[in-house]
Amino acid sequence: MTVLDVSIVNVALPSIGEALDFSQENLQWVISAYAITFGGFLLLAGRAADLLGRRRVFMVGVAVFTAASLVCGLANSEGVLIASRAVQGLGAAIVSPAALAIIMTCFREGAERNKALGIWGAVGGSGAAVGVLMGGILTKYLGWEWIFFVNVPVGLGVLALTLSLVNESRISVEQRRYDLAGALSVTSGLALLVYTISKAPDVGWGSARTIGLLILSAALLILFIVIEMRVEQPLMPLRIFNVRTVAGANIVGLILGAIVFANFFLLTLYVQQVLGYSALKAGLTFLTTAGTAVISAGVAQALVTRVGVKPILAIGLALMTIGMLWYTQISVGGSYLDDLLVGYLAVGVGIAFSFVPVTIAALAGVAEHEAGLGSGLINTSQQIGGAIGVAVASTIATSHFTTLVKEGTAAPDALTSGFQWAFWFLVVLGVASVVATFVFVNDREIASSAATEPELYSPSG
């Protein structure tokens, strides 16, 4: 639900704008409000899960997300929808790291956890593609409200099942400390960073506003690091980065998030604005990627267990790069078979072969009492990366389009060329992610952490 709701809104934006009489400049806030609170609160929510109980925090997040989804569907004004989308993003930020931490503490590091993370990777990795598909179907046949209403029965079902299926686990009472200063600085810094990056394509990357806000967000994040170095019980103990593979996995996760989110953003625009596909047809094209990702995730986890994280992650990122390279050849009179299918398949396998091992690497050697922190950290990396990727890709495509139109190029040709340039940017990111994998990820480090891990953690409460 949480990953899906990042992209499900995209194809419904025109219908939402018309129904609620949105101004053009405010319509983008339906997406931005969700992204800001989602990216901003992940780290805090992950640590809260460790301190307050992972099942408890997970259920609170699901309840918040479900209630906000209902309000989104019932919204009768742009203010109500934007506000409820922000609350929905908060719920998503609470759910994601708590869910991953529950998986981490339920399964011993190694083959068992890899299998569980294979399922996690299939669901999360294909979520963006499924979101575009469901957004098109629901908007066409039931109305835009149902892209939010669909979360309500799912959320209620998850709450009911969690009570009977999930045990509670948390840090023991005597270890709990609350780092309020760290929480305020990192949450405000991350939220401001996502906001600034999201608005940069509209106001300009070189504008005083963008530069000033980037400096302010950087100052808040530096303040957070200083606080963490001094406080007795930090929100994010910096020693977590002593494991080189964990640090490297978060770097790769940042780049991977940028590629995946920007990829779906650009393709959604291309198939609708250039190829003229309806919202429904655009969504159906992504079924190839979603289905391939789900099927490949099981293969990915089995291969990770057999040959290690590093080679599978490198293969996955290489496939993602090949997909981006294929998309640099899209054409004005293109077709699904000639311009998209090969890329869709490469990205589908690449997503599974990337998300599964990068998640395993990000949690390698992370202690049980910091499971939520490690989970929140990799989720934050991917979300911040996604915001950066979409913003930069959008800026590249729009700037090139504007330049060509001013020179007299027809709009479809200018749009296509702009998208091609943006995909070249993603190719560069893909190459960088492969290099980062070889430099930072160490299979021996991962194997060592698995060998020294104690038996299954004992849940409390």
PyMOL commands that set and color helices and strands:
alter all, ss='L'
color gray80, all
select helices_A, chain A and resi 4-7+10-19+24-27+29-52+54-74+78-106+111-141+146-149+151-165+173-175+180-203+208-230+238-242+244-274+279-285+287-307+309-327+336-362+368-406+411-440+443-452
alter helices_A, ss='H'
color red, helices_A
deselect
rebuild
show_as cartoon
